[in-house]
Amino acid sequence: MLKEKLKNKDLCKIRTITSFLTLSKEKSTWEEAITKAASFGGDLADEFQAHGYHVQSIRIVTNAFGEYLDTSSFHAVLKDMHQLSQVLQSPSMPKRRIRFAIGEAKTQDEIAMLPEMIKAYGDICNACVNVDVDELGMVDRDLTLSCAKTVVEIGKITPRGEGNFNFTINYNCKPRIPYFPASYHNGHDENCFALGLETPDLLVEALNHLKPETNHNVKMQKSYTIMKEALQYHITDIIGITKAYKHPYKTKFAGIDTSAAPSKNCSSMVDVYKLLGVPYFGAAGTLEASALLTKVFKAQVGCDLIGFSGLMLAVVEDEGLASATTRDEFDIRALLQYSAVCGIGLDTVPIEGNTSAQKIADICADTGTLAFRLNKPLTVRLFPVPHLKAGEMTQFESDDLCNSMVLRVP
């Protein structure tokens, strides 16, 4: 039977209530569509709060932005982004943090527009590009290089290169990911909503309840069981609240992304690894522990598991991982290796400011090859930090980002 302390709802936060909707070229319809989605998200957040669960953000994701924004010129697209920003700042919006994703960029011209769009509108201009493979399983190198050039340009024109927080390159990612900026919505799909969690605190508390065990295999089995049961308890509770909730703007419930999704404001995934017996993240045994954790997230039942539903290793969103870079405990090659058994790819990794677009494209191609060969969703979100070399410390100012040592792309 699950220990009472693990039922504490403070241990399992709801990182996001994400609504997916389709916007059209008819701009007069934007405000109503966005207001309905935001109102539903805000009211559902209140419902979760009433049941003891803290909700961190409401998010809205649209279809590909070229389907509703005027992309005929930089001036036109920025004008439409201004209209979107006015809607999101209107008094009718919930008094909560609302993040907005404009969906995917589908053409070379749209990709080229992203740096200036992100520079101007930041957190309401989250965007992604979905890169496919050819008949040999090779990723589209032309598209990947265009994306890499966009990463370089965002790094140059946004303060400290932080604008790359809002852009990701997707490989083998399906729609309806509740986390940004990999999230996108297909315009022909029905509107829906999904949930994303933040559970490192829960995993740490669960492992702290275990008695010392000298047999490694027994330890791993017990660790798996208690983490799986603790997470399942809260997911079952959250699903029950979600399904019972009535609202005039409620859309189809698409499911939950069960990823732990660490942040600056919770336990580090590094603490989880240590409790699993790994001396430090990056030491021998890290890959094995990563596989076990992924199994925990994939084992949840009761609703559709969407998005990544795996292990997230976001370097500068996790204090422990960020700190580990200062001790040279892992590198980009290690992160790519762990991606073979976990969930997200190369996420929020600060790299040297002078890293070429070609070198970024090469590491993206490696990531994409893993994603399609192993049939898993992987993304690349790199931060070329202006004027910094490998081993130097970042000076990020975003509330979402930790500071870490800059890594080198091999």
C-alpha positions as a printed Julia matrix, in Angstrom:
410×3 Matrix{Float64}:
   0.0    0.0     0.0
   1.33   3.44   -0.94
   2.69   5.39    2.01
   0.55   8.38    3.02
   3.4   10.86    2.59
   3.65   9.97   -1.11
   0.01  10.99   -1.56
   0.98  14.57   -0.72
  -0.2   16.61   -3.7
   2.57  19.16   -3.25
   4.94  16.5    -4.6
   3.15  16.28   -7.95
   2.66  19.61   -9.69
   0.79  20.17  -12.92
   3.35  21.97  -15.07
   0.85  22.8   -17.79
  -2.72  22.65  -18.98
  -2.22  22.89  -22.73
  -5.02  23.57  -25.19
  -4.62  22.86  -28.9
  -6.7   24.91  -31.33
  -6.89  25.89  -34.97
  -6.8   29.54  -36.03
  -7.7   30.82  -39.48
  -6.78  33.8   -41.65
  -9.97  35.46  -40.39
  -8.36  37.53  -37.64
 -11.71  38.61  -36.2
 -12.15  35.05  -34.86
  -8.85  34.89  -32.98
  -9.93  36.59  -29.79
 -12.96  34.37  -29.2
 -11.04  31.15  -29.91
  -8.1   32.09  -27.69
 -10.3   33.46  -24.91
 -12.3   30.23  -24.77
  -9.15  28.11  -24.53
  -7.6   30.38  -21.9
 -10.81  30.55  -19.86
 -11.09  26.78  -19.85
  -7.45  26.39  -18.84
  -7.78  28.94  -16.05
 -10.97  27.42  -14.7
  -9.58  23.88  -14.84
  -6.5   25.15  -13.0
  -8.81  26.51  -10.28
 -10.48  23.09  -10.1
  -7.13  21.37   -9.66
  -6.18  23.92   -7.0
  -9.41  23.16   -5.16
  -8.33  19.52   -5.08
  -4.86  20.41   -3.8
  -2.81  20.35   -7.02
  -0.71  23.36   -7.95
  -0.89  24.41  -11.62
   2.12  26.33  -12.93
   1.01  27.52  -16.36
  -1.71  27.58  -18.97
  -0.53  27.03  -22.52
  -2.14  27.41  -25.92
  -0.83  25.79  -29.09
  -2.04  26.55  -32.6
  -1.78  25.01  -36.02
   1.18  25.97  -38.21
   1.51  29.75  -38.06
   1.73  30.1   -41.83
  -1.9   28.98  -41.98
  -3.17  32.04  -40.1
  -0.46  34.7   -39.89
   0.4   36.89  -42.86
   3.9   35.66  -43.73
   4.25  37.71  -46.92
   6.85  39.93  -45.2
   8.54  40.56  -41.85
   6.4   43.65  -41.39
   3.18  41.74  -42.02
   3.98  38.81  -39.73
   5.11  41.09  -36.89
   1.92  43.11  -37.27
  -0.14  39.93  -36.87
   1.99  38.87  -33.88
   1.19  42.23  -32.31
  -2.52  41.49  -32.7
  -2.03  38.12  -31.02
  -0.16  39.77  -28.16
  -3.01  42.24  -27.67
  -5.49  39.36  -27.37
  -3.27  37.59  -24.83
  -2.94  40.77  -22.77
  -6.66  41.55  -22.72
  -8.5   41.81  -19.37
 -10.53  38.72  -20.25
  -7.47  36.48  -19.89
  -7.03  34.48  -16.66
  -4.72  36.02  -14.08
  -2.17  33.27  -14.57
   0.93  32.8   -16.67
  -0.17  32.04  -20.21
   2.4   30.73  -22.67
   1.6   30.6   -26.38
   3.01  28.5   -29.22
   2.45  29.52  -32.82
   2.91  25.97  -34.08
   5.4   24.77  -36.63
   7.24  26.54  -39.4
   6.74  24.59  -42.61
   8.71  26.49  -45.24
  12.22  27.86  -45.6
  10.83  31.41  -45.63
   8.91  30.82  -42.41
  11.99  29.35  -40.72
  13.98  32.43  -41.76
  11.37  34.68  -40.11
  11.6   33.03  -36.7
  14.64  34.88  -35.28
  13.03  38.31  -35.62
   9.65  36.99  -34.46
  11.17  35.4   -31.36
  13.28  38.49  -30.67
  10.15  40.65  -30.72
   7.65  38.37  -28.97
   9.59  35.78  -26.98
   7.35  33.7   -24.75
   4.27  34.04  -26.94
   6.25  33.02  -30.01
   7.28  29.44  -29.2
   7.81  27.53  -32.44
   9.23  24.32  -33.86
  10.22  22.7   -37.12
   9.49  19.03  -37.83
  12.26  17.38  -39.82
  11.62  14.09  -41.63
  13.84  11.35  -43.09
  14.23   9.95  -46.6
  13.88   6.36  -47.78
  17.36   5.55  -46.41
  16.48   6.9   -42.97
  18.69   9.95  -43.45
  17.34  13.2   -42.0
  16.57  16.06  -44.36
  19.94  17.84  -44.28
  18.83  20.96  -46.15
  15.98  21.57  -43.72
  18.19  20.73  -40.75
  20.82  23.23  -41.9
  18.18  25.93  -42.29
  17.08  25.25  -38.73
  20.68  25.36  -37.52
  21.17  28.75  -39.19
  18.07  29.96  -37.34
  19.54  28.74  -34.05
  22.74  30.68  -34.78
  20.82  33.83  -35.7
  18.58  33.68  -32.62
  21.73  33.34  -30.53
  23.15  36.49  -32.09
  20.13  38.8   -31.9
  18.51  37.92  -28.56
  20.05  38.91  -25.2
  22.57  36.28  -24.05
  21.15  33.96  -26.74
  18.13  33.19  -24.53
  15.72  33.36  -27.47
  16.57  29.76  -28.34
  14.51  28.78  -25.31
  11.54  29.37  -27.63
  12.67  27.29  -30.61
  13.23  23.59  -31.12
  14.03  21.22  -33.96
  11.8   18.13  -33.79
  12.59  14.63  -34.99
   9.85  11.99  -35.02
   7.61  14.1   -32.77
   3.86  13.73  -32.97
   1.43  16.62  -32.4
  -0.16  17.3   -29.0
   3.04  17.52  -26.96
   1.97  19.66  -23.98
   5.48  21.05  -23.35
   7.03  23.95  -25.28
   8.47  24.66  -27.75
   8.24  21.19  -29.37
   4.46  21.44  -29.25
   2.39  21.77  -32.41
  -1.16  21.14  -33.64
  -2.41  19.94  -37.01
  -5.08  22.26  -38.37
  -7.22  19.36  -39.58
  -7.32  17.74  -36.12
 -10.04  18.52  -33.61
  -9.35  20.98  -30.8
  -8.31  19.27  -27.58
  -6.3   19.7   -24.38
  -3.58  17.79  -22.58
  -1.7   17.85  -19.29
   2.0   17.85  -18.45
   3.41  17.13  -15.0
   6.4   18.1   -12.84
   7.29  15.18  -10.57
  11.0   15.12   -9.53
   9.97  15.93   -5.93
   7.7   12.88   -5.93
  10.4   10.58   -7.32
  12.92  11.75   -4.72
  10.44  11.31   -1.88
   9.51   7.84   -3.1
  13.13   6.69   -3.26
  13.84   8.18    0.15
  11.23   5.81    1.58
  13.2    2.73    0.56
  15.37   0.9     3.06
  19.03   0.34    2.12
  19.47  -2.65   -0.18
  22.81  -4.29   -1.01
  21.54  -6.41   -3.91
  21.55  -4.09   -6.92
  18.84  -5.86   -8.89
  16.54  -5.98   -5.88
  17.2   -2.29   -5.24
  16.29  -1.4    -8.82
  13.12  -3.49   -8.7
  11.98  -1.86   -5.48
  12.87   1.58   -6.82
  10.89   0.97   -9.98
   7.86  -0.27   -8.07
   7.64   2.56   -5.56
   8.2    5.28   -8.19
   5.65   3.72  -10.54
   3.02   3.36   -7.81
   3.54   6.87   -6.45
   3.22   8.41   -9.91
   0.23   6.23  -10.78
  -1.6    7.33   -7.63
  -1.46  10.98   -8.63
  -2.12  10.36  -12.31
  -5.25   8.38  -11.43
  -6.41  11.2    -9.16
  -5.68  13.87  -11.78
  -7.47  11.9   -14.5
 -10.52  11.53  -12.25
 -10.65  15.28  -11.6
 -10.18  16.03  -15.3
 -12.87  13.69  -16.56
 -15.42  14.78  -13.95
 -14.91  18.48  -14.66
 -17.66  20.17  -16.69
 -17.08  23.38  -18.63
 -18.78  25.02  -21.63
 -15.45  25.29  -23.47
 -14.08  21.87  -22.56
 -12.63  20.05  -25.57
 -11.46  16.48  -25.99
  -8.98  15.3   -23.35
  -5.97  14.06  -25.38
  -4.02  12.6   -22.45
  -1.04  13.19  -20.15
   2.67  13.54  -20.8
   4.05  11.62  -17.81
   7.59  13.03  -18.11
   9.11  14.27  -14.86
   9.8   17.72  -16.44
  12.24  19.23  -13.93
  12.53  22.96  -13.31
  14.5   25.4   -11.15
  11.81  25.14   -8.47
  11.88  21.43   -7.66
  14.3   18.6    -6.93
  16.91  17.88   -9.55
  16.9   14.68  -11.57
  20.5   14.39  -10.38
  19.11  13.63   -6.9
  17.04  10.8    -8.39
  20.12   9.26  -10.01
  22.06   9.42   -6.75
  19.23   7.69   -4.9
  19.31   4.98   -7.57
  22.96   4.39   -6.7
  24.67   6.36   -9.47
  27.57   8.33   -7.92
  26.84  11.36  -10.1
  24.95  12.05  -13.31
  27.31  11.0   -16.09
  29.02   8.24  -14.11
  28.9    4.59  -15.12
  25.38   3.39  -14.43
  23.69   6.55  -15.71
  22.42   4.83  -18.85
  20.95   1.93  -16.87
  19.2    4.29  -14.45
  17.88   6.35  -17.37
  16.32   3.24  -18.88
  14.67   2.37  -15.57
  13.21   5.85  -15.18
  11.84   5.8   -18.71
  10.14   2.51  -17.89
   8.46   4.18  -14.9
   6.97   6.92  -17.07
   5.86   4.48  -19.77
   4.16   2.16  -17.25
   1.38   4.56  -16.29
  -2.19   3.57  -17.19
  -5.65   5.11  -17.2
  -5.37   7.5   -20.15
  -3.43   8.03  -23.35
   0.26   8.74  -22.79
   1.23  11.51  -25.2
   4.22  13.67  -26.01
   7.53  12.44  -24.64
   6.25  10.5   -21.6
   9.84   9.74  -20.76
  12.93  11.08  -19.06
  13.65  14.77  -19.59
  17.22  15.98  -19.16
  16.98  19.73  -19.7
  20.43  21.02  -18.82
  19.69  24.64  -17.89
  16.2   24.02  -16.51
  17.58  21.66  -13.83
  19.84  23.09  -11.11
  21.59  19.78  -10.55
  22.4   19.21  -14.22
  23.52  22.82  -14.61
  25.8   22.46  -11.6
  27.19  19.16  -12.91
  28.54  20.95  -15.99
  30.89  22.93  -13.73
  32.49  19.64  -12.66
  32.76  18.3   -16.2
  30.6   15.3   -15.28
  28.97  14.87  -18.7
  29.17  16.21  -22.22
  26.96  16.42  -25.3
  28.0   12.94  -26.44
  26.76  11.53  -23.12
  23.42  13.33  -23.43
  23.0   11.88  -26.9
  23.85   8.41  -25.61
  21.25   8.65  -22.84
  18.68   9.79  -25.42
  18.8    6.26  -26.82
  16.89   5.03  -23.76
  15.06   8.14  -22.6
  12.94  10.93  -23.89
  13.97  14.27  -25.23
  17.32  14.62  -27.05
  19.57  17.66  -26.57
  17.47  20.08  -24.56
  18.48  23.56  -23.35
  22.18  22.9   -23.85
  24.42  26.02  -23.84
  27.15  25.79  -26.47
  30.0   27.99  -27.67
  28.82  31.19  -29.28
  30.95  30.71  -32.38
  29.66  27.18  -33.12
  28.97  27.01  -36.84
  25.57  26.24  -38.3
  27.1   23.23  -40.05
  28.35  21.74  -36.78
  24.93  22.31  -35.18
  23.31  20.63  -38.19
  25.64  17.65  -37.81
  24.72  17.05  -34.15
  21.05  17.54  -35.08
  21.42  14.85  -37.75
  22.83  12.45  -35.16
  19.9   13.17  -32.88
  17.41  12.74  -35.7
  18.99   9.45  -36.74
  18.49   8.13  -33.2
  14.91   9.35  -33.13
  13.82   7.62  -36.3
  15.97   4.51  -35.95
  14.65   3.87  -32.43
  11.16   5.28  -33.16
  11.18   7.8   -30.34
  10.54  11.56  -30.19
  13.74  13.57  -29.82
  14.37  17.31  -30.09
  17.3   19.68  -30.28
  17.27  22.98  -28.38
  20.78  24.42  -28.31
  21.83  27.83  -26.96
  24.85  29.31  -28.74
  25.89  31.87  -26.12
  27.5   34.98  -27.64
  31.22  35.49  -26.88
  31.49  32.42  -24.61
  33.8   29.43  -25.01
  33.52  25.92  -23.59
  34.04  25.94  -19.83
  32.92  29.54  -19.35
  29.83  30.33  -17.28
  26.54  31.6   -18.71
  24.84  34.68  -17.28
  21.22  33.96  -18.19
  18.62  36.3   -16.71
  15.43  34.4   -17.59
  13.48  33.13  -14.59
  13.19  29.78  -16.38
  16.92  29.17  -16.82
  19.78  28.1   -14.57
  23.34  29.11  -15.27
  25.86  26.48  -16.3
  29.17  25.96  -18.03
  29.12  26.18  -21.82
  29.6   22.81  -23.54
  31.42  22.12  -26.77
  29.79  20.49  -29.8
  32.32  17.81  -30.81
